Amino acid sequence: MSAFVFFAVLAAAAMHAGWNAVIKIRLDRFASISLMTLATAVVSLPVLPFVAFPSAETWSWIGASLVFHTGYKYFLTRAYDSGDLAQAYPLARGSAPLLTTIGAIVLFREMPEAVAVGGIVLLSAGTFLMSLRGGSIDGLRSRAVFYALVTSLFITGYTLTDGMGARSADTALSYAAWLYIGDGIWSSIFCILLRGPGIVRVVLPEWKSALGAGFLSAAAYAIAMWAMTKAPIAVVAALRETSILFAMMLSVLMIGETLTRWRVAAALLIVGGVAALRLA
């Protein structure tokens, strides 16, 4: 992985943590993340005249991705309803790099180098440790654990799907723009079906923050999908999980959650994993 791709993914990770913090502090998080997804589609509209229309193959990847993204957003918000951002976020993301690595090997025969595998393992271990409260497994809330782990399965699904989808498209930006449009439309319909038409009045006052979160989400994931056309999917997926470090800082500074020595130690493991990925 080149230095440019490496630091681009780090920047995307920071943006990803930013929009997750915005969603965490909202009262109705599923409605908020659905509104943010619609905002992502809105900020993508100006890009459409400059990108190619997807082929049938690319549309099939986009369709599969919409299914995975819907499950991801639903279970992520349920995890946030059940646990702290500093607990739910790293647990949801922690197992995804390992699952993505296995999926890329089995489905696409894409085997990372040994150093990269070591970095992925270190980074995943750090994210799991960071989700612990006070260094004890007893500190985990069972409901938050369940929702977070289900979320990780959907993360793995859309990561593999979007990595291959971006490679099948004319450009990664083309894939991202059309994915965002489809996701915005479907998420809005799904939210209204799930919560009823009255939910529109509830979330409408949040449109300004939704636009900000939507821009962060669009930019962050577009960068990640572009990076997956330049480097192995598993390596990019793992490096994105440095967002855990940014989420930890935001959870302390913005939400007032506790920073423990255990989570600091976990952060060091993540940094070690990042260093290994840079050397890969």
C-alpha positions as CSV (number, residue, x, y, z in Angstrom):
1,M,0.0,0.0,0.0
2,S,1.4,3.4,-1.0
3,A,1.8,6.2,1.5
4,F,-0.8,8.3,-0.3
5,V,-3.4,5.5,0.0
6,F,-2.4,4.8,3.6
7,F,-3.0,8.3,4.8
8,A,-6.1,8.7,2.7
9,V,-7.7,5.8,4.5
10,L,-6.6,7.2,7.8
11,A,-8.4,10.5,6.9
12,A,-11.5,8.5,5.9
13,A,-11.4,6.7,9.3
14,A,-11.5,10.0,11.2
15,M,-14.5,11.1,9.1
16,H,-16.2,7.8,9.8
17,A,-15.8,8.2,13.5
18,G,-17.2,11.7,13.2
19,W,-20.5,10.8,11.7
20,N,-20.9,7.9,14.1
21,A,-20.6,10.3,17.0
22,V,-23.3,12.5,15.5
23,I,-25.6,9.5,15.3
24,K,-24.8,8.4,18.8
25,I,-26.0,11.7,20.4
26,R,-29.3,11.7,18.6
27,L,-32.5,10.6,20.4
28,D,-33.9,8.5,17.5
29,R,-30.7,7.1,16.1
30,F,-32.3,4.9,13.4
31,A,-34.3,7.8,12.0
32,S,-31.2,10.0,12.2
33,I,-29.0,7.6,10.4
34,S,-31.7,7.1,7.7
35,L,-31.9,10.9,7.3
36,M,-28.1,11.0,7.1
37,T,-28.2,8.4,4.4
38,L,-30.7,10.6,2.4
39,A,-28.3,13.5,2.9
40,T,-25.5,11.4,1.6
41,A,-27.5,10.9,-1.6
42,V,-28.2,14.7,-1.8
43,V,-24.6,15.6,-1.6
44,S,-23.8,13.0,-4.3
45,L,-26.2,14.4,-6.8
46,P,-23.8,17.0,-8.3
47,V,-21.3,14.2,-9.0
48,L,-23.7,12.2,-11.3
49,P,-23.2,14.2,-14.5
50,F,-19.5,13.5,-14.3
51,V,-19.5,9.7,-13.7
52,A,-20.5,6.7,-15.9
53,F,-23.8,4.9,-15.5
54,P,-23.2,1.5,-13.9
55,S,-23.2,-1.7,-16.0
56,A,-25.5,-4.6,-15.2
57,E,-22.7,-6.3,-13.2
58,T,-22.1,-3.2,-11.1
59,W,-25.8,-2.8,-10.4
60,S,-25.8,-6.3,-9.1
61,W,-23.1,-5.4,-6.6
62,I,-25.0,-2.2,-5.7
63,G,-28.2,-4.2,-5.1
64,A,-26.4,-6.6,-2.7
65,S,-24.7,-3.7,-1.0
66,L,-28.1,-2.1,-0.2
67,V,-29.2,-5.2,1.6
68,F,-26.0,-5.3,3.7
69,H,-26.0,-1.5,4.4
70,T,-29.6,-1.7,5.6
71,G,-28.9,-4.4,8.1
72,Y,-25.7,-2.6,9.2
73,K,-27.5,0.7,10.0
74,Y,-30.4,-1.0,11.8
75,F,-28.3,-3.2,14.1
76,L,-25.7,-0.4,14.6
77,T,-28.3,1.9,16.0
78,R,-29.7,-0.9,18.2
79,A,-26.2,-1.4,19.5
80,Y,-25.9,2.3,20.3
81,D,-29.2,2.2,22.1
82,S,-27.9,-0.6,24.3
83,G,-24.3,0.5,25.1
84,D,-21.7,3.3,25.1
85,L,-20.2,4.6,21.8
86,A,-16.8,3.6,23.2
87,Q,-18.1,0.0,23.8
88,A,-20.5,-0.6,20.9
89,Y,-18.5,1.0,18.1
90,P,-15.2,-0.9,18.6
91,L,-17.1,-4.2,19.2
92,A,-19.1,-3.8,16.0
93,R,-16.0,-3.0,14.0
94,G,-13.6,-5.3,15.8
95,S,-14.4,-8.7,14.2
96,A,-15.1,-7.2,10.8
97,P,-11.5,-7.1,9.6
98,L,-10.9,-10.7,10.4
99,L,-14.1,-11.8,8.8
100,T,-13.4,-9.7,5.8
101,T,-9.9,-11.2,5.5
102,I,-11.4,-14.7,5.5
103,G,-14.1,-13.7,3.1
104,A,-11.6,-12.2,0.7
105,I,-9.4,-15.3,0.8
106,V,-12.3,-17.8,0.3
107,L,-14.5,-15.8,-2.1
108,F,-11.9,-13.9,-4.2
109,R,-8.6,-15.7,-3.6
110,E,-7.1,-12.5,-2.3
111,M,-4.4,-13.4,0.2
112,P,-2.8,-10.6,2.2
113,E,0.9,-10.7,3.0
114,A,2.0,-12.2,6.3
115,V,2.9,-8.8,7.8
116,A,-0.6,-7.5,6.8
117,V,-2.3,-10.5,8.5
118,G,-0.3,-9.8,11.7
119,G,-1.4,-6.2,11.6
120,I,-5.0,-7.2,11.0
121,V,-4.9,-9.5,14.0
122,L,-3.3,-6.9,16.3
123,L,-5.8,-4.2,15.2
124,S,-8.8,-6.5,15.7
125,A,-7.5,-7.5,19.2
126,G,-7.2,-3.9,20.1
127,T,-10.7,-3.1,19.1
128,F,-12.1,-6.0,21.1
129,L,-10.1,-4.9,24.2
130,M,-11.3,-1.3,23.8
131,S,-14.9,-2.5,24.0
132,L,-14.4,-3.9,27.5
133,R,-15.4,-1.9,30.6
134,G,-12.7,-1.6,33.2
135,G,-10.8,-4.5,31.6
136,S,-13.5,-7.1,32.5
137,I,-15.6,-9.2,30.3
138,D,-18.4,-8.8,32.9
139,G,-18.6,-5.1,31.9
140,L,-20.0,-5.9,28.5
141,R,-23.8,-5.6,28.2
142,S,-25.2,-8.7,26.5
143,R,-27.7,-6.9,24.3
144,A,-25.1,-4.5,23.1
145,V,-22.7,-7.4,22.4
146,F,-25.4,-9.2,20.3
147,Y,-26.3,-6.2,18.2
148,A,-22.7,-5.1,17.7
149,L,-21.6,-8.6,16.6
150,V,-24.5,-8.9,14.1
151,T,-23.5,-5.4,12.9
152,S,-20.0,-6.8,12.2
153,L,-21.4,-9.5,9.9
154,F,-23.2,-6.8,7.8
155,I,-20.0,-4.7,7.8
156,T,-18.1,-7.7,6.4
157,G,-20.8,-8.2,3.7
158,Y,-20.9,-4.7,2.4
159,T,-17.1,-4.3,2.6
160,L,-16.5,-7.3,0.3
161,T,-19.4,-6.4,-1.9
162,D,-18.4,-2.8,-2.3
163,G,-14.7,-3.7,-2.8
164,M,-15.6,-5.9,-5.8
165,G,-18.3,-3.5,-7.0
166,A,-15.9,-0.6,-7.1
167,R,-13.5,-2.7,-9.1
168,S,-16.2,-3.6,-11.6
169,A,-17.3,0.0,-12.2
170,D,-15.8,2.5,-14.6
171,T,-14.4,4.3,-11.5
172,A,-14.7,4.0,-7.7
173,L,-16.4,7.4,-7.7
174,S,-19.0,6.2,-10.1
175,Y,-19.8,3.2,-8.0
176,A,-19.9,5.3,-4.8
177,A,-22.2,8.0,-6.3
178,W,-24.8,5.6,-7.6
179,L,-24.6,3.5,-4.4
180,Y,-25.3,6.6,-2.3
181,I,-28.3,7.5,-4.5
182,G,-29.8,4.1,-4.2
183,D,-29.1,3.8,-0.5
184,G,-30.6,7.2,0.2
185,I,-33.9,6.4,-1.6
186,W,-34.2,2.9,-0.1
187,S,-33.3,4.0,3.4
188,S,-35.9,6.7,3.4
189,I,-38.6,4.2,2.2
190,F,-37.5,1.6,4.8
191,C,-37.5,4.1,7.6
192,I,-41.0,5.3,6.8
193,L,-42.2,1.7,6.5
194,L,-40.7,0.8,9.9
195,R,-41.6,4.0,11.8
196,G,-44.6,5.4,9.9
197,P,-45.0,8.7,8.0
198,G,-44.9,10.7,11.2
199,I,-41.2,10.1,11.5
200,V,-40.6,12.7,8.8
201,R,-41.7,15.5,11.2
202,V,-39.5,14.1,13.9
203,V,-36.2,14.1,11.9
204,L,-36.8,17.2,9.8
205,P,-35.4,19.6,12.4
206,E,-32.1,17.7,12.2
207,W,-31.5,18.3,8.5
208,K,-28.5,20.6,9.1
209,S,-26.6,18.0,11.2
210,A,-27.7,15.3,8.8
211,L,-26.1,17.2,5.8
212,G,-22.8,17.4,7.8
213,A,-22.9,13.8,8.8
214,G,-23.9,12.8,5.2
215,F,-20.9,14.7,3.7
216,L,-18.5,13.0,6.2
217,S,-20.0,9.6,5.5
218,A,-20.0,10.0,1.7
219,A,-16.4,11.2,1.6
220,A,-15.1,8.6,4.1
221,Y,-16.6,5.6,2.3
222,A,-15.8,6.9,-1.2
223,I,-12.2,7.1,-0.2
224,A,-12.3,3.6,1.2
225,M,-13.9,2.2,-1.9
226,W,-11.3,3.9,-4.0
227,A,-8.5,2.5,-1.8
228,M,-9.9,-1.0,-2.3
229,T,-9.2,-0.6,-6.0
230,K,-5.6,0.2,-5.2
231,A,-4.8,-2.3,-2.4
232,P,-6.2,-5.6,-1.0
233,I,-9.7,-5.3,0.4
234,A,-8.8,-6.9,3.7
235,V,-5.9,-4.5,4.3
236,V,-8.0,-1.4,3.6
237,A,-10.9,-2.8,5.7
238,A,-8.5,-3.3,8.7
239,L,-6.9,0.1,8.3
240,R,-10.4,1.8,8.3
241,E,-10.8,0.5,11.9
242,T,-8.4,3.1,13.1
243,S,-11.6,5.0,13.3
244,I,-11.8,3.3,16.7
245,L,-9.1,5.6,18.0
246,F,-10.9,8.7,16.7
247,A,-14.2,7.4,18.1
248,M,-12.6,6.9,21.5
249,M,-11.4,10.5,21.6
250,L,-14.8,11.8,20.5
251,S,-16.6,9.7,23.1
252,V,-14.5,11.2,25.8
253,L,-14.5,14.8,24.5
254,M,-18.0,15.1,23.1
255,I,-20.1,12.6,25.1
256,G,-18.2,12.5,28.4
257,E,-17.6,8.7,28.4
258,T,-14.7,7.4,30.6
259,L,-11.2,6.8,29.2
260,T,-9.7,3.9,31.1
261,R,-6.1,2.6,31.2
262,W,-7.5,-0.6,29.6
263,R,-8.7,1.4,26.6
264,V,-5.4,3.2,26.3
265,A,-3.6,-0.2,26.2
266,A,-6.1,-1.3,23.5
267,A,-5.2,1.8,21.6
268,L,-1.6,0.9,21.6
269,L,-2.4,-2.5,20.1
270,I,-4.3,-0.8,17.4
271,V,-1.4,1.5,16.7
272,G,0.8,-1.6,16.5
273,G,-1.5,-3.1,13.9
274,V,-1.5,0.1,11.9
275,A,2.3,0.2,11.9
276,A,2.3,-3.4,10.6
277,L,-0.2,-2.6,7.8
278,R,2.0,0.3,6.8
279,L,4.9,-2.0,6.4
280,A,2.9,-4.6,4.4
